[in-house]
Amino acid sequence: MRRPLMLPTDPQIRHYTEDHIRTLLAEVQERGRKFGLIFPSATTGQTIDGRVLVCFNTAPASTLLNLLVLLLDAEREFL
């Protein structure tokens, strides 16, 4: 069962601190390696309107969360 993707405007995003995002980045990097996805320079960026940006070319944190959901789904289906 696929989970719905999070939008950058989702109010839940405001509850993620920079420390939360760093932890999620580490998890995405670890899980992504299994699929050949490497994000060596991914880090947190600035905060705009209460939302932490992720340095995938200033992507919002929702992009990180959605990527993590996709990786978790892929692990369940393919590994």
C-alpha positions as CSV (number, residue, x, y, z in Angstrom):
1,M,0.0,0.0,0.0
2,R,1.6,3.3,-1.1
3,R,1.6,6.2,1.3
4,P,0.5,9.6,0.0
5,L,3.4,11.9,-0.8
6,M,3.9,15.0,1.4
7,L,3.6,18.4,-0.2
8,P,6.0,21.3,0.6
9,T,3.1,23.2,2.1
10,D,2.0,20.4,4.5
11,P,1.8,21.9,8.0
12,Q,3.5,18.9,9.5
13,I,6.8,20.0,7.9
14,R,7.0,22.8,10.4
15,H,7.5,20.2,13.2
16,Y,10.7,18.9,11.8
17,T,13.8,20.6,13.3
18,E,17.2,20.8,11.6
19,D,18.3,17.9,13.8
20,H,15.4,15.8,12.6
21,I,16.3,16.6,9.0
22,R,19.9,15.7,9.5
23,T,18.9,12.3,11.0
24,L,16.6,11.7,8.0
25,L,19.3,12.7,5.6
26,A,21.6,10.1,7.2
27,E,18.9,7.5,6.8
28,V,18.2,8.4,3.2
29,Q,22.0,8.1,2.5
30,E,22.2,4.7,4.2
31,R,19.1,3.3,2.5
32,G,19.9,4.8,-0.9
33,R,23.3,3.1,-1.1
34,K,21.5,-0.2,-1.4
35,F,20.1,1.1,-4.7
36,G,23.2,2.9,-5.9
37,L,21.9,6.3,-4.9
38,I,24.6,8.4,-3.3
39,F,24.0,11.9,-1.9
40,P,27.5,12.9,-0.6
41,S,26.8,16.6,-0.4
42,A,23.2,16.5,0.9
43,T,22.8,18.6,4.0
44,T,20.4,21.0,5.6
45,G,20.2,24.5,4.2
46,Q,18.4,27.6,5.4
47,T,15.0,27.8,7.0
48,I,12.3,29.7,5.1
49,D,8.9,30.4,6.6
50,G,9.5,27.8,9.3
51,R,10.4,25.0,6.8
52,V,14.0,23.6,6.8
53,L,15.4,23.3,3.3
54,V,17.5,20.4,2.2
55,C,20.5,21.0,0.0
56,F,19.5,19.0,-3.1
57,N,19.5,22.3,-4.9
58,T,17.4,23.9,-2.0
59,A,14.7,21.2,-2.0
60,P,12.1,21.4,0.7
61,A,12.2,18.9,3.5
62,S,9.1,17.2,2.0
63,T,11.3,16.1,-0.9
64,L,13.6,14.3,1.6
65,L,10.6,12.7,3.4
66,N,9.1,11.6,0.1
67,L,12.4,10.1,-1.1
68,L,12.7,8.2,2.2
69,V,9.2,6.8,1.8
70,L,10.0,5.7,-1.8
71,L,13.2,4.0,-0.6
72,L,11.4,2.2,2.2
73,D,8.7,1.0,-0.2
74,A,11.5,-0.2,-2.6
75,E,13.2,-2.1,0.2
76,R,10.0,-3.9,1.0
77,E,9.3,-4.8,-2.7
78,F,12.7,-5.6,-4.0
79,L,15.1,-6.6,-1.2
